């Protein structure tokens, strides 16, 4: 006969920088997910354009405008910015 096992994992409010199930380093401490991987360390979000074969050096990727809207912000652009 089976016996049910119940495990109650208590969760509380966290002070860690978390948005849903996505975790990032809140480098500037403003609580907003606005950090990115600054590959060339110039302090600006660089728009990267894949070559003729659609490839890009991953180590240089900061932002790829997949949907062509000229922005990396908002849910419609999820995955375009290489979040830091």
Secondary structure, 3 states (H helix, E strand, C coil): CCCCCCCCCCCCCCCCCEECCEECCCCCCCCCCCCCCCCCCCCCCCECCCCCCCCCCHHHCCECCCCCCCCCCCHHHCCCECCC
